[in-house]
Structure formats: structure tokens, C-alpha cells
């Protein structure tokens, strides 16, 4: 076999090395990247715009979902996350760390208010190198006042129901029944004690909730809400911490006029 001239050998070697370098550069792994995404839903609707807003009844429970995904790639790009809401909604997350490609859903709760409502969920993620990434997403709903059902127009006040000489008008419930057991919330005391509670916030809701429950349970009062309605509304109010809205709804009905002696 005839040997290649030295110059041709060197040229072939250079071409071979250049081809190898090109190949290794084209198959080299992509650089690692840190990134994050959040999608916010209201009662299951991804309502980014007012036009997409679901219509809720005032007083309905609102459930917000904050779906967070680590969209980065590469080693060391796991993220410690924190999720917030611009309207002060308490966001509850079961985990605070996501590996690359992992997702988690956090939740917030409230009570529907009247009119167009928007809040924005934001997430911030930090990787082990201290890189910080963030993302935000809005969601909307429209709250409308439900039309009154057939009936209604009567209601006795907490002041009526708390009086011992009116305890014989209580139907289906006893003054000594536990408020928490009846309504499925954490408040404390008996129904009679709640009916006589003084002050605002949870106490104001409690006394009007007892009156609403008794108005609904007796056949002698043509009341707007059913007992199931009253219990559900109280639970939603305690879950959200917004006592005033539901208290106002009950108070308006409890002062319609009492037909009982």
C-alpha cells in the first residue's frame, strides 16, 4: 500500500478533527434553565378576561385554584415556591417544593360579592443557585343577587328568639344545642348563647344565623331561606372569614316582621 504524502495526511487529519468538533457541538446538551408557570381558575373556570367570567350568586362559595408548574429544565432547577393573591385571599398549598416538570394545585376560598370581581394569583420560585423566577395570572367572576324564591317576607329577629319565654317557639332545635354541631363550624357555645352574642364579625353572624335557622325551621314564619340554605351560607362565611356579607343577608330577612306571639 502506498503511503500518503505528509501534506495530504495532515489535511485529512484536520478535516477529521473539524468534523468531530462539529458533531460534538451539535449533540451537546442544552443549557439548564429555570422557569415557572401559574394558572388561576375560579370555580373551575380559567377566566383570564371579564368576558370569560362565570356568573355566581352573591353569597355563593368561591373556590380559587392556583395551578403551579416548574417549567424549567436541567439539573439543580428544582424550585421552592410561594403563592400569593393580590386581594389578600389566604392561599393554601400542601407542598412548597417542585422538581423540574412537577405541578401542584393550591387553593383559596371566599364568598361571592356583587359585581365584577378580579384577583391575581402570583408565584415566586427560587432554585438552589438563588435564581428567582415568577409568574402571575388573573381570574374573574361576576356576582349577581339571586332573585327571591317563592315565599319569604317574614322573619323574627335574634332579640325575639333569645328570650326564654319564646323558647317554646323553637322548632327542630333546642336552646342548649351546640352551635358548632348544628352548623359544622368552630365558634363555640350553645344556640341560645349565640343568639344573645354581642358585638360584630363572627358574633354578629352567629346571632343572626340562629335567628335565620329558627325562622326557617318553624312553619309559622314565611322565611326566604331553608334550613339547608342557612347552614350552607354560615359554613361558607366561616371558611372565608367574611362574616359581614352573610350577616347582612340574614339581617335583612330577620327584620321582615315576626308573625309569632
N, C-alpha and C positions, 0 to 999 in steps of 0.2 A: 504494500500500500504506500502510495506516495504521500509524504508529509506536506502539510500546508505551509506555505511561506509564513514567516513570523508575522508580517504585517496583516495578512488575511486572518490569521489566528486571533490576533489581538482585536481586530474589528468584530469578528464573530463573538468573542467573549464580551465585548462592550455591549453588543446588541442583546446578548443573553441576559446580562445583568440589568439592562434597562427594561427588558420585558418582565423580569421577575419583580423589579421595583414597582412597575405599573400594576401588576397583578395584586401584589400585597397591599398597595394603596387602595385599589378598588374594592377589596373584600374586608378592609379594616372595619371594625365595629364602629357604629355611630357614637358620638359623644353622649354621655349621660345628660339628662335634662330633668329639671324639677318643675312640676306644674300641677294645678288643681282645678276642679270644676265643682260648682254648686248649682243645683236645680231646685227651685222652690215651688211647691204646689199648695193650693188652698182647697181643702175638702176634695182632694183628688184631681183638681184642675190645674194644669200648667198655665195659669192665667197671667202671662207676661204683660199683656196690654189690657186697658179698660174694656175693650171690645170682647175680650175672652173671659171677662169676669163672670163667675157663677152668681146667680141670684139666690140669696139666703134670706130667711125670715129673721127680723130683729129678735134677738133673744136665743137664736139657734146656736149650738156649739160650733165653733170653728176649729178645725184641725189643720195646722200647717206642717208640711213635710219639707225637710231640708236634706236633699239627697246629695251627698258629698262623694266625689271620686278622685283618687290620686291618679292623674293622667300623665305623670312623668314616666321616665324610663331610665334604666341604668342602676348600677349598684349604689347603695347609700342614699337612695332617693325616697325612702320611707318618710312619712310626714307625721308630726304631731300637730293635731288640728284643734282649732277653737271656732265655734259658730255663734254668731250674734244676730240680733234682729234690730232694725233701726227704730222700731216702735216700742222697744222695751219688753217685748214678749220673752218670757223665760224659755230658752231653748234647751231641751233635754237630749243629751247624747249618751249612748251606752258605752261607746269606746271613743278614745281620743288619739288613736294612732292608726294610720293606714299604710300598708305596704303598697308598692307600685301596682296599679291595676285594681286595688281594692276599693269598695264603696261601703258607705254606711248611711243610714237614714236617722236624722234627729227629728224631734217633734216639738211643737209649741201649741198651746191651747188658748182659746179665747171665746168671747160671746159676740155674736154679730151685732154691729152697730148700724144705725140708719145711714143710708147714702153710700157713695163710692168710697171704698177703703183700700189703701195700698200699704204694704210694708215690704221691706227689702231684707233678704237674708244674705249674710256675708260669711265667708270662711277665710281663715288665715292658716297656712301650713308652714311649718319650719322643719327642714331636714337636718341631718347630723352635722352638716357643714355650716349651719347657720343661715342658709339661703331661705328667704321668706317669699312665699307666693300667696296670692289672694284672688278671690273672685266673688262677685255679688250677683243676685238675681231677684227681680221684683215679682210680686204676685198681687192679685186684686180680687175683691168680691164686691157685690152690690147688695146692701141690706135694705129690705123693704118691710114696712109694717104689715103684718098679716091682716087680712080682713077678719072681723069678728065672726066667730061661728054662730049658728042659730042659738038664740037664748042669750043669757047674760043680762046685765043691767041691775043686778043686786049684789050686795056684799056687806058683810059686817066687819067692823074694824077690830084690830087687836085689843083695843080697850074694851070691847064687848066680850070677846072670848076669854080674856084673862080674869074676869070677875067670877068669884066662886059661885055666886048664885046663878050664873049662866052655865056652869059645868054640866047641868042636865041637858043642855042643848048640843053637847058634843056627841057626834055620831061616828062610830067606827074607830075612834081613838080615845085614849084616856089622858087626863092631865098629867099623870105620872109616867107616861110612855117616854122612852129615851128619844130625844131629838135626833141623835146620830143614828139610832137603829131605824127610825122611821124614814129619814131622808138619805141615809147612806153616805154621810159626810162626817167630818171631825169638827164638832163645835162644842158639845158638852151640855149637860143639864137635861131637864125634862121639857116636854112641850109647854107646860104651864109656865115654867121659868123663862123659856124663850119668848112666849107671848108677852111677858112683862119686862123683857130686857130693855134697858135704857141705852141711849147713845146711837151712834151711826155705824156705818160699814156693816160688818157681819151681824152685829146686834140688831140693826135696823132691818136687815134682810130676814133674820130669824123670826122676829115678832110678826112681820107681815107674811112670812112663809107659813107660820102656824095658822094665822087667820085665813090665808088662802086655802090651805089644806082643809080646814074645818068648813069653810064656805062651800068648798067643792064636795065634801063628803055628806053634807046634810041635804036631805030632799027638800028642805024648807027654804033654800036660797037658790035663786036662778043665777048661777055663777058662770063667768066666762070660761074658766079653765076646769079641766077634770083633775082628779087627784093625781093621775099619772103625769099630766102636764106639769103640775106644781112640783112634784118630786124631781122630774127630769130637769126643770128650769133651775131648781135650787142646786142640784148636783153640778150643772154646767157653770153656775155662778161661783161655787166654791172651787171648782177646778181652775177657773181662770183668775180668780181673785177680784173680779169685777162684780161687787155686790150691789152697787148703786143702780145699774141698769135694770136688773131683775126686781129689785126692791120697788123701783118706780112703777114697773108694770103691775105688780101686786097691789101697791098702794092705790093706784088709780081704780082698780076693781073693788078693793076692800072698802072704799068710801062711796060706793054707788048708792048705798041706802040699805039698811038692815030691816028685813021683814019679820024678824023674830022678836019675841017679847023679852 
